[in-house]
Each structure stands twice: as structure tokens, then as C-alpha cells.
């Protein structure tokens, strides 16, 4: 029996870029924001129906958010949800970190 050798390619750390999405940065940002929105909903013990009422969207859309089906949610909309969950959103723009070839967008969550 002949042995086969499989190779593994190291990822870049950005799954969307590795998969070749042209909008990889936007997708990554929306996932980061959705993670935080979902954490806050969980911490506040909101039902999907209560979150939907708060956000002014149908409950099935909250289910999509919970399961990271984010096609209908822009980053701006997710930021708006944050403010509706009693969070302040602060955007800071600073010079690029020398460790990165291009500017980066990241989400930091303060307790």
C-alpha cells in the first residue's frame, strides 16, 4: 500500500482573505461586531423576540444574527445595534502599526 503525503498550508490568520473574498476586511469586521452584539444579548439575557423589538427588526433576523448569517447586516447597522444595547461606540483612527503592511480595522471590547 502506497503512503500518501498530505500538505497543510498555513493560513494568514484571516479566513476570508484565505478563501479569496474581495471584501474580506468588511466580512471580518461584521463577524467581530456580531460576536460582540451576540455576547451582549446573552449577557443581558434577552430573548430573540426582545432583541428584535429593541432593534426594530423581525425575530428571524435576530436568529440570523445569532447564527452569523450576516448578509443583511452592514457594519454600520451592527454598530447601531451596539448603541441600542446601551453601549458607547468610539472609533479611533491612528497611524498604521509598522508590523502591518496596510492599515488594519479591529474591534476592541471594553468591559
C-alpha positions in Angstrom: 0.0 0.0 0.0 1.4 3.3 -1.0 1.5 6.1 1.5 0.2 9.5 0.5 1.7 12.7 1.8 -0.7 15.5 2.6 0.4 19.0 2.9 -1.1 21.7 5.0 -0.9 25.4 4.0 -0.5 27.9 6.8 -3.4 30.4 6.9 -2.9 34.1 7.0 -5.0 34.5 10.1 -7.9 35.9 8.1 -10.1 33.1 6.8 -12.0 35.4 4.5 -8.8 36.5 2.8 -7.6 32.9 2.6 -10.9 32.0 0.9 -10.3 34.8 -1.7 -13.2 37.1 -0.8 -12.7 40.6 -2.3 -14.4 42.1 0.7 -12.5 40.1 3.3 -11.9 43.1 5.6 -15.6 44.0 5.7 -16.6 40.4 6.4 -14.1 40.1 9.2 -15.4 43.4 10.8 -19.0 42.3 10.6 -18.2 38.9 12.3 -16.3 40.7 15.1 -19.2 43.1 15.6 -21.7 40.3 15.5 -19.8 38.4 18.1 -19.9 41.4 20.5 -23.6 42.0 19.8 -24.4 38.3 20.5 -22.4 38.4 23.7 -24.2 41.5 25.0 -27.6 39.9 24.1 -26.6 36.8 26.0 -25.2 38.8 29.0 -28.5 40.8 29.2 -30.4 37.6 28.9 -32.5 39.0 26.1 -34.7 36.6 24.1 -34.6 36.8 20.4 -38.0 38.4 20.4 -36.9 41.0 23.0 -33.8 41.8 20.9 -35.9 42.1 17.8 -38.2 44.6 19.5 -35.2 46.6 20.7 -33.5 46.6 17.3 -36.8 47.2 15.4 -36.3 44.1 13.2 -38.2 40.8 12.8 -37.2 38.0 15.2 -36.0 35.7 12.4 -33.4 38.4 11.6 -32.1 38.1 15.2 -31.8 34.4 14.6 -29.7 35.0 11.5 -27.5 37.3 13.5 -27.1 34.7 16.3 -26.0 32.2 13.7 -23.7 34.6 11.9 -25.7 34.8 8.7 -24.7 38.4 8.2 -25.6 39.2 4.6 -28.4 41.5 5.6 -26.3 43.4 8.3 -23.8 46.1 7.4 -21.1 47.1 9.9 -23.0 50.4 10.4 -26.2 48.6 11.3 -24.3 46.3 13.8 -22.7 49.4 15.4 -26.2 50.9 15.7 -27.3 47.7 17.5 -24.5 48.2 20.0 -25.8 51.7 20.9 -29.3 50.2 21.3 -27.8 47.7 23.7 -26.6 50.7 25.9 -23.0 50.6 24.6 -21.0 53.6 23.5 -19.1 53.1 20.3 -15.9 55.0 19.8 -13.9 55.0 16.6 -10.2 55.8 16.9 -8.1 56.5 13.8 -4.3 56.3 14.3 -1.1 55.8 12.2 -0.6 52.3 10.9 1.3 49.9 13.1 4.7 49.2 11.5 4.1 45.5 11.9 1.4 45.6 9.3 1.8 46.2 5.6 -1.5 48.0 5.3 -3.9 49.7 7.8 -6.0 47.3 9.9 -9.5 47.5 11.3 -10.1 45.8 14.6 -12.8 45.7 17.3 -11.8 46.1 20.9 -14.4 45.4 23.6 -14.2 47.2 26.9 -16.0 45.9 29.9 
